Amino acid sequence: LAELQQTQIRARQAANSLENWLKSDFAKTLGEDSMTGVISRTTPAGFFVRLDANGLEGFVSCKTLEGKFSFDPVTLRLVHNKNGRTFQLEQPVTVTFSGVDDERKQIQFNLVDAPTEGRAREHRRGLKIRLRSAILVNKRALIRYGGESGCLSAQPSS
């Protein structure tokens, strides 16, 4: 049993390593265009951004940002020591691809823009509208192809 568990662990590690390599390789094709995303994780060294377009996750280092930041482990925020600028989970940001750390297989981004609270609110409102629209489209398709019960009918709709 122990041998089987070790084999499963090695298989998971190999799969994760391959996935990270593929993501890193794909990221090299992103170019220098600005991309939007949201902060998915924060650490004392910086934060991770998940891109809206393709779900790739990359790291923005505090070293590439102006000034010094403090990490609050309770709220998981990075706060600028002088001007109070804050980076927090689910905050929309704009980044550019800056490279791949081949040793860690980690995608690196540079921060272009972090919207103000008003723009962040607009971003969240836009996400809610798109979600409602997707739900409405799916509900219409469900009704068209089988009604609320979810049973598909063999008869074509008119």
RADA-V323914 format. One record per run of one state. SS is the DSSP state (h for helix, s for strand, l for the rest). FROM is the first residue (numbers start at 1). TO is the last residue. If there is no record, write none. Layout:
# RADA-V323914
ss->SS from->FROM to->TO
ss->SS from->FROM to->TO
This chain:
# RADA-V323914
ss->l from->1 to->1
ss->h from->2 to->27
ss->l from->28 to->34
ss->s from->35 to->43
ss->l from->44 to->45
ss->s from->46 to->51
ss->l from->52 to->56
ss->s from->57 to->61
ss->h from->62 to->64
ss->l from->65 to->68
ss->s from->69 to->72
ss->l from->73 to->76
ss->s from->77 to->80
ss->l from->81 to->85
ss->s from->86 to->87
ss->l from->88 to->91
ss->s from->92 to->101
ss->l from->102 to->105
ss->s from->106 to->114
ss->l from->115 to->116
ss->h from->117 to->144
ss->l from->145 to->158
